[in-house]
Amino acid sequence: MKHTKIKDLLQSNTTIASVNVKGWVRTFRNNQFIALNDGSTLSNIQCVVDFENTPESILKRITTGAALSVTGSLSESQGAGQKYEIQATSVEILGDSDAEKFPMQPKKHSLEFLRENAHLRVRTNAFGAIMRVRSVLSFAVHRYFQEKGFVYVNTPIITGADAEGAGEMFQVTSLDLNHPPRTEDGQINYKEDFFGKHTNLTVSGQLEGETFAMALGQIYTFGPTFRAENSNTSRHLAEFWMIEPEVAFNDLDDNMDLAEDFIKYVVGYAVAHCAEDLKFLETRLLDEEKQKPQAERSEMSLLEKLNFVLENNFKRVSYTEAIDILKDSTPNKKKKFQYIIDQWGADLQSEHERFLVEKHFKCPVILYDYPANIKAFYMRLNEDGKTVRAMDILFPGIGEIVGGSQREERHDVLVEKMKALGIDEEELWWYLDTRRFGSAVHSGFGLGFERLVLFVTGMTNIRDVIPFPRTPQNAEF
């Protein structure tokens, strides 16, 4: 008999004489009641075992974590909590089960313990919910852009270009690291490497994406990116996924319109399609908040925070205006900020971004026209010569979630900026070609997918919203 998903059985409109389900045991009580889950839903289905007619050898092996195939009738539940249960006529153990060693016992585990068991943590309610939400958000990203006529472009994972100019990249090489070939002056000779040059894992698909936008009009990338940043904070990963649209003929205002519309769409899609999981995660977050001092507790529940984004227009504020607001703010004057704002040109921190969103404007904020010296080389220089057409979107609880800009389309200006920053023109000759041949105003932005999942699920550590986190000194699994 073909098995049926538990989600479908729990949504059934009628009892069914004979069904088969397959899943993993969450709990087994009184030698009779199995809570079975197959990952299709947060909810378990109760399977009532006829223990008098079930061999003792089977009953002993029905333990937490065991994989089972259960056949029986879908009947109205005799207990509270769910509409249906399965009156089992047969129970089959599908694989080995070592009850004493299975780490995910039915009790509360610390997040750190679950990270150490990332291969099994998805069997818990919390991580099952997080990964289902992640999947729905991923689908929503593609659906939004496809419905808008964007072309999905797979940009290279291996590249010779540093799009951000920060140099924090993972090197890719096939050279013998013990005996690398060297040039006459003793330097490593990368001409003998696999690609004939120094290459790295990409930090962004933006530069390549721009070349396609200059032919296809509007494109997006959605793929893995890598940063060799030696940071162990709750906001950093060495491997993560980036969403990066690029649109020809869009200026900064168009870019802000697109970013706001996109974020509202994908968050709204998750709210509409992940109600059960988000409600569970909201309850979980409320329990976590109760453990914090009153002053550190969030003013909004998870669903209130999501609706806060959906129901408010994003306030557009220049960097200069934001600096003035922050300089005159009470926490700045009373030195409550960790990083005091005392002059124009400061690089804003998460505490400043959250103040603007949560305390001052009380809505999502888009900051624009940042100082040129704190932003990337490819951002369009404004007429004042000191700011660029950059924009960041700030959210409650998380700070910056999107960074983007109108790109510098003027060849001579771009070359001058590259020279000033010591960026090799020969390395990016192909990028400069797009400014030589049919250059046009164009814009784009980047959204770290894990940042989005973090916001939507209410989790506080980015390592908990990706299946297998990659961080300094950690590449397990």
C-alpha positions as CSV (number, residue, x, y, z in Angstrom):
1,M,0.0,0.0,0.0
2,K,1.3,3.5,-0.9
3,H,1.8,5.6,2.2
4,T,0.0,8.9,2.8
5,K,1.6,12.1,4.2
6,I,0.6,12.8,7.8
7,K,-0.3,16.4,6.8
8,D,-2.8,15.1,4.3
9,L,-4.4,12.7,6.8
10,L,-4.7,15.4,9.5
11,Q,-6.5,17.6,6.9
12,S,-8.9,14.8,5.8
13,N,-12.6,15.5,5.8
14,T,-13.5,11.9,6.6
15,T,-12.3,8.7,8.3
16,I,-10.6,6.2,6.0
17,A,-10.8,2.4,6.4
18,S,-7.2,1.6,5.5
19,V,-4.2,3.9,5.4
20,N,-0.4,3.5,5.6
21,V,1.9,6.1,7.1
22,K,5.7,6.2,7.5
23,G,7.7,8.4,9.8
24,W,9.8,8.7,12.9
25,V,8.7,8.1,16.5
26,R,8.6,11.2,18.6
27,T,7.2,9.5,21.7
28,F,5.9,6.1,22.7
29,R,3.6,6.0,25.8
30,N,2.2,3.2,27.8
31,N,3.3,0.6,25.3
32,Q,0.4,1.7,23.1
33,F,0.4,5.4,21.9
34,I,2.9,6.4,19.2
35,A,3.4,10.0,18.2
36,L,4.6,9.7,14.6
37,N,6.0,12.5,12.5
38,D,7.1,12.4,8.8
39,G,8.3,16.0,8.4
40,S,5.3,17.1,6.2
41,T,3.8,19.1,9.1
42,L,4.7,20.3,12.6
43,S,1.9,18.0,14.0
44,N,2.3,14.4,14.9
45,I,-0.3,11.8,14.3
46,Q,-1.2,9.4,17.1
47,C,-1.0,5.8,16.3
48,V,-2.8,3.5,18.7
49,V,-1.1,0.1,18.8
50,D,-3.0,-3.1,19.6
51,F,-0.4,-4.1,22.1
52,E,-2.2,-7.4,22.9
53,N,-1.7,-8.6,19.4
54,T,1.6,-6.9,18.7
55,P,4.7,-9.1,19.3
56,E,6.9,-8.1,22.3
57,S,9.9,-8.0,20.0
58,I,8.3,-5.2,18.0
59,L,7.1,-3.2,21.0
60,K,10.6,-3.2,22.5
61,R,12.0,-1.6,19.3
62,I,9.4,1.2,19.1
63,T,11.7,3.9,20.6
64,T,12.1,7.6,20.0
65,G,13.8,8.2,16.7
66,A,12.8,4.8,15.2
67,A,11.5,4.8,11.6
68,L,8.1,3.0,11.3
69,S,5.6,1.9,8.8
70,V,2.1,1.9,10.3
71,T,-1.0,0.4,8.7
72,G,-4.5,0.8,10.1
73,S,-7.7,2.8,9.9
74,L,-7.9,6.6,10.2
75,S,-10.5,7.1,12.9
76,E,-11.9,9.9,15.0
77,S,-9.5,10.6,17.9
78,Q,-10.8,9.5,21.3
79,G,-8.5,12.0,23.0
80,A,-8.1,15.8,22.9
81,G,-5.6,17.6,20.7
82,Q,-6.4,16.3,17.2
83,K,-9.3,15.2,15.1
84,Y,-7.9,11.9,13.8
85,E,-5.7,9.1,15.0
86,I,-4.7,5.8,13.4
87,Q,-5.9,2.5,14.9
88,A,-2.9,0.4,14.0
89,T,-3.4,-3.1,12.7
90,S,0.3,-3.6,11.9
91,V,3.6,-1.9,12.8
92,E,6.8,-2.5,10.9
93,I,10.2,-1.3,12.1
94,L,12.0,0.1,9.0
95,G,15.5,0.3,10.3
96,D,17.8,-0.1,13.3
97,S,17.0,2.0,16.4
98,D,19.4,2.5,19.3
99,A,17.2,4.2,21.9
100,E,20.0,4.6,24.5
101,K,22.2,6.5,22.1
102,F,19.7,8.6,20.1
103,P,20.5,12.3,21.1
104,M,17.1,13.8,20.3
105,Q,15.2,12.6,23.2
106,P,11.8,14.2,23.9
107,K,13.0,17.0,26.2
108,K,14.3,20.6,25.8
109,H,17.8,20.8,24.4
110,S,20.1,23.8,24.2
111,L,20.7,25.4,20.8
112,E,24.4,24.8,21.2
113,F,23.8,21.1,21.7
114,L,21.5,21.0,18.7
115,R,24.2,22.7,16.6
116,E,26.6,19.9,17.6
117,N,24.1,17.4,16.3
118,A,23.0,19.3,13.2
119,H,22.5,16.1,11.3
120,L,19.7,15.2,13.7
121,R,18.4,18.5,14.9
122,V,15.9,18.8,12.1
123,R,13.9,16.0,13.8
124,T,13.0,18.5,16.5
125,N,9.8,20.6,16.2
126,A,11.8,23.9,16.2
127,F,14.2,22.9,13.4
128,G,11.5,21.1,11.4
129,A,9.5,24.4,11.5
130,I,12.5,26.5,10.6
131,M,13.5,24.4,7.6
132,R,9.9,24.3,6.2
133,V,9.7,28.1,6.5
134,R,13.1,28.3,4.8
135,S,11.9,26.2,1.9
136,V,8.7,28.2,1.5
137,L,10.7,31.5,1.5
138,S,13.1,30.1,-1.2
139,F,10.1,29.2,-3.4
140,A,8.6,32.6,-2.8
141,V,11.9,34.3,-4.0
142,H,11.8,32.5,-7.3
143,R,8.1,32.9,-7.7
144,Y,8.3,36.7,-7.2
145,F,11.0,37.3,-9.8
146,Q,9.6,34.8,-12.3
147,E,6.2,36.5,-12.1
148,K,7.9,39.8,-12.7
149,G,9.7,38.5,-15.8
150,F,13.2,38.3,-14.3
151,V,15.7,35.9,-15.8
152,Y,17.4,33.6,-13.3
153,V,21.1,33.6,-13.8
154,N,23.6,31.2,-12.3
155,T,26.7,33.3,-11.6
156,P,30.1,31.6,-11.0
157,I,31.1,30.2,-7.6
158,I,34.8,30.2,-8.5
159,T,36.0,33.7,-9.5
160,G,39.1,35.8,-9.8
161,A,37.2,39.0,-8.8
162,D,36.6,40.4,-5.3
163,A,33.3,42.1,-5.7
164,E,33.4,43.7,-2.3
165,G,37.0,44.7,-2.3
166,A,37.5,43.5,1.3
167,G,39.9,40.6,0.4
168,E,38.1,38.2,2.8
169,M,37.9,35.3,0.3
170,F,38.5,31.6,0.3
171,Q,41.3,30.6,-2.1
172,V,40.7,27.9,-4.7
173,T,43.8,26.0,-5.8
174,S,45.0,22.6,-7.1
175,L,48.6,23.4,-6.4
176,D,50.7,21.2,-4.1
177,L,50.7,23.4,-0.9
178,N,53.8,21.7,0.4
179,H,55.8,22.4,-2.8
180,P,54.0,25.1,-4.8
181,P,55.7,26.3,-8.0
182,R,57.4,29.7,-7.7
183,T,58.4,32.5,-9.9
184,E,61.9,33.9,-10.3
185,D,61.3,36.3,-7.4
186,G,60.0,33.6,-5.1
187,Q,56.3,34.3,-5.4
188,I,53.8,31.5,-5.9
189,N,53.4,31.0,-9.6
190,Y,49.6,30.9,-10.1
191,K,50.0,30.5,-13.9
192,E,50.7,26.9,-13.1
193,D,47.5,26.5,-11.1
194,F,44.4,24.9,-12.5
195,F,42.8,28.1,-13.8
196,G,46.1,29.7,-14.7
197,K,45.5,32.5,-12.2
198,H,44.7,33.3,-8.5
199,T,41.1,32.3,-7.9
200,N,38.7,32.3,-5.0
201,L,35.2,31.3,-3.9
202,T,32.8,34.1,-4.7
203,V,31.6,36.7,-2.2
204,S,28.9,37.9,-4.6
205,G,27.4,37.3,-8.0
206,Q,26.7,41.0,-8.5
207,L,29.4,41.9,-11.0
208,E,28.6,39.0,-13.3
209,G,24.9,39.7,-12.8
210,E,25.4,43.2,-14.1
211,T,26.7,41.9,-17.4
212,F,23.6,39.9,-17.9
213,A,21.3,42.8,-16.9
214,M,23.0,44.8,-19.7
215,A,21.6,42.3,-22.2
216,L,18.5,40.7,-20.6
217,G,17.1,43.8,-18.8
218,Q,16.3,42.3,-15.4
219,I,17.9,39.3,-13.9
220,Y,18.4,37.8,-10.4
221,T,20.9,35.4,-8.9
222,F,20.2,33.1,-5.9
223,G,23.1,31.0,-4.9
224,P,25.9,30.3,-2.3
225,T,28.5,32.9,-1.4
226,F,31.5,32.7,0.9
227,R,33.3,35.1,3.2
228,A,36.5,34.2,5.0
229,E,35.7,36.6,7.8
230,N,37.1,35.3,11.1
231,S,34.0,36.2,13.1
232,N,32.1,34.1,15.6
233,T,29.1,36.3,16.1
234,S,25.5,35.3,15.9
235,R,25.2,37.3,12.6
236,H,28.0,35.8,10.5
237,L,28.5,32.6,8.4
238,A,31.4,31.6,6.2
239,E,29.0,30.1,3.7
240,F,25.5,31.6,3.0
241,W,23.0,32.2,0.2
242,M,22.5,35.5,-1.5
243,I,19.6,36.9,-3.6
244,E,20.8,39.6,-6.0
245,P,18.6,41.2,-8.6
246,E,20.1,43.6,-11.2
247,V,17.9,45.8,-13.4
248,A,18.9,47.8,-16.4
249,F,17.4,51.4,-16.6
250,N,16.5,51.4,-12.9
251,D,17.7,54.3,-10.8
252,L,18.0,54.3,-7.0
253,D,14.3,55.2,-6.4
254,D,13.3,52.3,-8.7
255,N,15.7,50.1,-6.8
256,M,14.1,51.0,-3.4
257,D,10.6,50.4,-4.8
258,L,11.7,46.9,-6.1
259,A,13.3,45.9,-2.8
260,E,10.4,47.0,-0.7
261,D,7.9,45.2,-2.9
262,F,10.0,42.1,-3.0
263,I,10.5,41.8,0.7
264,K,6.8,42.4,1.4
265,Y,5.9,39.7,-1.1
266,V,8.2,37.0,0.3
267,V,7.3,37.8,4.0
268,G,3.6,37.8,3.1
269,Y,4.0,34.5,1.3
270,A,5.5,32.9,4.3
271,V,2.8,34.3,6.6
272,A,0.1,32.9,4.3
273,H,1.7,29.5,3.8
274,C,3.5,28.7,7.1
275,A,0.8,29.6,9.6
276,E,1.2,26.5,11.8
277,D,5.0,26.7,11.9
278,L,5.1,30.4,12.5
279,K,2.6,30.1,15.3
280,F,4.8,27.5,16.9
281,L,7.9,29.6,16.5
282,E,6.1,32.6,17.9
283,T,5.3,30.6,21.1
284,R,8.9,29.4,21.3
285,L,10.1,33.0,21.0
286,L,7.8,34.1,23.7
287,D,9.1,31.4,26.0
288,E,12.7,32.5,25.2
289,E,11.8,36.2,25.9
290,K,10.5,35.3,29.4
291,Q,14.0,34.2,30.4
292,K,15.4,37.7,29.6
293,P,15.4,40.8,31.8
294,Q,12.4,43.0,31.2
295,A,14.5,45.7,29.5
296,E,15.9,43.3,26.9
297,R,12.6,41.8,25.9
298,S,11.2,42.5,22.4
299,E,8.2,44.8,22.3
300,M,6.6,42.8,19.5
301,S,5.7,39.1,19.1
302,L,7.0,37.3,16.0
303,L,3.8,37.7,14.0
304,E,3.4,41.3,15.1
305,K,6.9,41.9,13.8
306,L,6.1,40.3,10.4
307,N,2.9,42.3,10.1
308,F,4.9,45.4,11.1
309,V,6.8,45.0,7.8
310,L,3.8,44.1,5.8
311,E,1.5,46.9,7.0
312,N,4.0,49.9,7.0
313,N,5.5,51.8,4.2
314,F,9.2,51.8,4.4
315,K,10.5,55.3,5.5
316,R,13.1,56.7,3.2
317,V,15.8,58.7,5.0
318,S,19.1,60.1,3.8
319,Y,22.2,59.0,5.7
320,T,22.9,62.7,6.6
321,E,19.4,63.0,8.1
322,A,19.9,59.8,10.0
323,I,23.2,61.0,11.5
324,D,21.6,64.1,12.7
325,I,18.8,62.1,14.4
326,L,21.3,59.8,16.0
327,K,23.6,62.6,17.2
328,D,20.6,64.3,18.9
329,S,19.1,61.0,20.3
330,T,18.9,60.4,24.0
331,P,20.9,57.1,24.0
332,N,23.7,58.9,22.1
333,K,23.7,61.9,24.4
334,K,23.6,59.7,27.5
335,K,26.3,57.4,26.0
336,K,24.0,54.4,26.0
337,F,25.2,53.5,22.5
338,Q,28.2,51.3,22.5
339,Y,29.4,53.3,19.4
340,I,28.8,57.0,20.0
341,I,27.8,59.0,16.9
342,D,29.8,62.2,16.9
343,Q,30.4,63.1,13.3
344,W,29.2,62.6,9.7
345,G,30.9,59.7,8.0
346,A,30.5,57.1,10.8
347,D,29.7,53.6,9.7
348,L,26.3,52.8,11.4
349,Q,26.1,49.8,13.7
350,S,23.2,47.5,14.4
351,E,22.3,49.4,17.5
352,H,21.9,52.6,15.5
353,E,19.9,51.0,12.8
354,R,17.5,49.4,15.3
355,F,17.1,52.7,17.1
356,L,16.0,54.4,13.9
357,V,13.5,51.6,13.1
358,E,12.2,50.6,16.5
359,K,12.3,53.9,18.5
360,H,12.4,56.9,16.2
361,F,10.4,56.1,13.0
362,K,8.6,53.0,14.3
363,C,8.6,51.4,10.8
364,P,11.1,49.8,8.4
365,V,13.6,52.3,7.2
366,I,15.6,52.7,3.9
367,L,18.7,54.7,4.3
368,Y,20.3,56.2,1.2
369,D,23.1,58.4,-0.1
370,Y,25.9,57.1,2.1
371,P,29.5,58.5,2.3
372,A,31.5,57.1,-0.6
373,N,34.4,56.1,1.6
374,I,32.4,53.5,3.5
375,K,30.8,51.9,0.5
376,A,31.9,49.7,-2.4
377,F,33.7,51.0,-5.6
378,Y,30.8,50.2,-8.0
379,M,28.2,52.5,-6.4
380,R,27.4,55.6,-8.4
381,L,29.0,58.8,-7.1
382,N,26.6,61.7,-6.4
383,E,27.2,65.2,-7.7
384,D,28.4,66.3,-4.3
385,G,31.5,64.1,-4.9
386,K,31.3,62.7,-1.3
387,T,28.2,60.4,-1.3
388,V,27.1,57.5,-3.4
389,R,23.7,56.3,-4.5
390,A,23.7,53.5,-2.0
391,M,20.7,52.2,0.0
392,D,20.2,49.9,3.0
393,I,16.9,48.5,4.3
394,L,16.7,48.3,8.1
395,F,14.3,46.0,10.0
396,P,13.2,45.7,13.6
397,G,15.3,43.3,15.7
398,I,17.9,42.7,13.0
399,G,19.1,46.0,11.6
400,E,20.3,45.9,8.0
401,I,18.7,43.2,5.9
402,V,19.3,44.5,2.4
403,G,22.1,46.5,0.8
404,G,22.1,47.9,-2.7
405,S,22.8,50.8,-4.9
406,Q,22.5,52.5,-8.3
407,R,25.7,51.2,-10.1
408,E,28.3,53.6,-11.5
409,E,27.6,53.5,-15.2
410,R,30.2,56.1,-16.2
411,H,33.4,54.5,-17.4
412,D,35.8,57.3,-16.5
413,V,34.3,57.8,-13.0
414,L,34.5,54.0,-12.3
415,V,38.1,53.8,-13.5
416,E,39.1,56.7,-11.2
417,K,37.4,55.1,-8.2
418,M,39.1,51.8,-8.9
419,K,42.5,53.5,-9.2
420,A,41.9,55.3,-5.9
421,L,41.2,52.0,-4.1
422,G,44.0,50.1,-5.8
423,I,41.7,47.8,-7.7
424,D,43.4,46.2,-10.8
425,E,41.7,47.3,-14.0
426,E,43.1,44.3,-15.8
427,E,41.4,41.9,-13.4
428,L,38.0,43.5,-14.1
429,W,38.5,44.4,-17.8
430,W,35.3,42.5,-18.6
431,Y,33.3,44.5,-16.0
432,L,34.7,47.8,-17.5
433,D,33.6,46.6,-20.9
434,T,30.0,47.0,-19.9
435,R,30.7,50.7,-19.4
436,R,32.3,51.0,-22.8
437,F,29.6,49.2,-24.8
438,G,26.0,50.3,-24.3
439,S,26.3,51.6,-20.8
440,A,23.1,52.6,-19.1
441,V,21.8,53.5,-15.6
442,H,21.2,50.3,-13.7
443,S,20.7,49.2,-10.1
444,G,20.5,46.2,-7.9
445,F,20.6,44.9,-4.3
446,G,21.7,42.0,-2.3
447,L,19.7,40.2,0.4
448,G,21.4,37.5,2.5
449,F,18.9,34.7,2.5
450,E,19.8,33.5,6.0
451,R,19.2,37.1,7.3
452,L,15.7,36.9,5.8
453,V,15.0,33.4,7.4
454,L,16.4,34.7,10.7
455,F,13.9,37.6,10.7
456,V,10.9,35.5,9.6
457,T,11.4,32.7,12.1
458,G,12.4,34.9,15.0
459,M,15.6,33.0,15.7
460,T,18.5,35.0,17.1
461,N,21.5,33.1,15.8
462,I,22.1,32.8,12.1
463,R,23.6,29.3,12.6
464,D,20.2,28.0,13.4
465,V,18.5,28.9,10.1
466,I,20.9,27.1,7.7
467,P,21.1,23.3,7.5
468,F,24.8,22.9,8.2
469,P,26.5,26.1,9.4
470,R,30.0,26.9,8.3
471,T,31.9,29.1,10.7
472,P,35.5,29.6,11.9
473,Q,36.9,26.2,13.0
474,N,33.7,24.5,12.1
475,A,33.1,22.5,8.9
476,E,31.5,19.5,10.5
477,F,29.0,17.3,8.6
